[in-house]
């Protein structure tokens, strides 16, 4: 069940296991850092201004680029 759901997710994401895992790990670490800096920023507004915003925007942009590339790859005719 978990394996089947994982395969479906990877197919929907247009990625194989390693690239998907690499991005997910990178995103998780960066989001953890964004959360930490946001908490510090809440206490001392001069520290880490806009850091969480910049991280989340960059991750969203990278995710959108990867999604567009996967979509383009799926729509290209097979070359033999």
Secondary structure by P-SEA (a helix, b strand, c coil): caaaaaaaaaaaacccaaaaaaaaaaaaaaaaaaaaaaaaaaaccccccaaaaaaaaaaaaaaaaaaaaaaaaaaccccc
